[in-house]
Amino acid sequence: MPRVGLTRDRVTDEAAIMADEVGLDNLTLAALAERLGVRQPSLYKHIDSLAGLRRSVGCQAKREVGDVLARAAVGRSGPEAIRAMSHAYREWAVEHPARYQAANAVPAPGDVEDEALSMAVVQIIADVLKSYELEGDDSVDAIRAFRSVLHGFIAFETTGSFRWSADIDRSFARLVDGFILALAHWGELSETPTTPAVRTDRKRS
């Protein structure tokens, strides 16, 4: 019999908390079972494997990211919304490093739920960028750039790669403002392509 009160959601919640403490790669079923006060076989009533547990943590993390972005953007538009989303996203990611890692995992082929959660996050960003009246590939490029700007900075920050004395918060604020400035001229940039030729034998991402 599973421990009273032990559910799939509780297992996932505790796994997410534990992962943030020890690292997603160090999350194990044995350690989680000990943390929950149950024998490891009891976990299999709620999850099917360690991979399944990490997938559940990832799905929960994507829901959290969506909520963070949506709350930050509500009642705002344009630069104000972008700044609010950026700072809220970074704050959440720094506070929950393992969940952030899990939220960026690519859904497995055919995983409809995970794919929908991933797309919901992207859609929130797309909706905010609509105020810039970007269409087609211009819109896709802007969404990719925004996600890359945030992810790149956060990845360096959470791995301790920023060693110089300049204030990290100021650097982040200037990065976001630089992206906002670029957005104001996004259409102009697309008119003067500078992308080098891509090798035809390389896989497209």
Stockholm file with secondary structure:
# STOCKHOLM 1.0

chainA/1-205         MPRVGLTRDRVTDEAAIMADEVGLDNLTLAALAERLGVRQPSLYKHIDSLAGLRRSVGCQAKREVGDVLARAAVGRSGPEAIRAMSHAYREWAVEHPARYQAANAVPAPGDVEDEALSMAVVQIIADVLKSYELEGDDSVDAIRAFRSVLHGFIAFETTGSFRWSADIDRSFARLVDGFILALAHWGELSETPTTPAVRTDRKRS
#=GR chainA/1-205 SS CCCTTCCHHHHHHHHHHHHHHHCGGGCCHHHHHHHHTSCHHHHTTTCSCHHHHHHHHHHHHHHHHHHHHHHHHTTCCHHHHHHHHHHHHHHHHHHCHHHHHHHTSCCCTTCHHHHHHHHHHHHHHHHHHGGGTCCHHHHHHHHHHHHHHHHHHHHHHHTTCCCSSSCHHHHHHHHHHHHHHHHTTHHHHHTSCCCCCCCTTSCCC
#=GC SS_cons         CCCTTCCHHHHHHHHHHHHHHHCGGGCCHHHHHHHHTSCHHHHTTTCSCHHHHHHHHHHHHHHHHHHHHHHHHTTCCHHHHHHHHHHHHHHHHHHCHHHHHHHTSCCCTTCHHHHHHHHHHHHHHHHHHGGGTCCHHHHHHHHHHHHHHHHHHHHHHHTTCCCSSSCHHHHHHHHHHHHHHHHTTHHHHHTSCCCCCCCTTSCCC
//
